[in-house]
């Protein structure tokens, strides 16, 4: 198509306008990492560990020795205790206790029931819907990574369908980017067709029924490999349950980044597993309370984020626990 009456100056003007629109529409994808950080990371203390995270992102997104192509910028986040709270009881366990077995439900029915629970039922300590107990600084980190060309996945020990019921709206992570524990399912070929849940999540993780995949501890690297097919360069978690995921991600300084969320704020959230040297008895064995936190003490590329010191705010709506308790 010819536009003989449009000169080059006019064309350059329209191209610059289109480029500006593209950059804004791409969630600031044209901004450098530090500029995007200023836009997204205001919920973090700028003098804390967030600068280590920004420094890593700058290195891998800037052309040079440490540059990583966008197709290989993969980040994985644990869910419970990392993206949202997990006390005084895992939210999904509370859901199961209130709603009973999921066996016989279609995945669509289960997801809808889970969604109603997350958005309509209140957590007992803060007396707000579970949906409101999402950690704002961690969600801001997700947004920041996405703005810098990362594809972000959830890798959780929780039920994959439960997390998929709210992940996109609450975290900005679509259901197809959720990796989780999967119960046995089967296809019902009647008119319309449905996938049905054949085993119960709680019964299965207790060993009474069979799982399709248990996505905790050593199951996390397996789930990542099966679902993504490549090794992440950033992993974010909070507990020993994430240790194998951290090991799988860890390719050394300047090649990978491990971020641990340390629950050390008893007033605004909860305080637990925050002592890297604490040992407890499990069965007949003495084990570290938080193996991930212990290992981080000697690893330069393992960053420990203090909720007390690094998070300006924890929950977006700032709900208050009544009364707050400290150990």
Phi, psi and omega in degrees: 000132183255140174235076190295338185266003180259122182274172185296324180298319179294319179298316179299322180297312181294324177295321179294322177296315179298320179296320179297317178297318179299316182296317180291318180293337180269030180050054175062029183297343181268356178277147172294163186302320183292324178292317177297326178298317178298329181283318190262334195255032181290344179277358178258150171288117186294344179265004184258211187288348181298331180294326176296322179292314179298319179300317179296314181298321177299318181296315187278349178253000178253131182300125182168198184297329185259007184298135177240128179297148181307325182294341181253007178274089183246131175234139178238139181236130166296164181257289186292122182084357180240307178266329174214173185291164180222013181242158358283354178212146177310133185299325180292325176296319176299320177299315181295318180297328181273335187246352177077196185292147178261001184296134180093343177284148169286160178298325178296318179295318180295315180298320179293318177296319179296318180298316179299319179298311184297324185266341188243336181268145182263139172288142193291325185280319182265346178055042173226159178304147180306326180304331183279354182262038174269138182281112183300315180298326180287321176295322176297324176295319176302313180298318180298315179295318178298322179294339179255026170085012178275145168260123189252130179241152166265135175231101191232153171281351180285168180296126185299322180289325177300312182291323179296342182291341184220355191299321184289315182286321184279323187245344188077020179246115186292158184301330180288351177251027175251126174247126182206181175292134185241127174279168176292136179226165177211160181266130174261111189275011177293172186310129182096320177069131178217155170263127183251147177274119185262345178230159181264134185302308185294317178298323183288316181289342174274359175091006182272340177226171184263138175263155170284322176199132176259111190260054175227160182049240181291346176288339182292311175301322178297315179298319179297313180297316181292324186271318185260318180083012175206159184280133176292162172249349173228134173228135182234127180203194184214358190212180175295336177296344180260359189301313181293327174296321177295316178301317182294324182282328189292109177246011178106167180302139181073353180249340181203162180222128176249129182239121178252127175272115184262120183276085184237020182242092185283343181276314183269339179217248177219157177242119181194156178051029187260001179254112184294343183257359184289135180240139178227162180269122174237112186066239178255008186245145170268123184228156175295139180296322178218092183299325180295315180295322179296314182295328183297337183297333184248011182242122184293329183262013173256111186259126177261117181262122178274121177297325182291319188259331186263340180261116174294321174225158180254304179253142185301317182273000177052053176292153183249134175276132185238111353269156174291143182231144176235147178292000000 
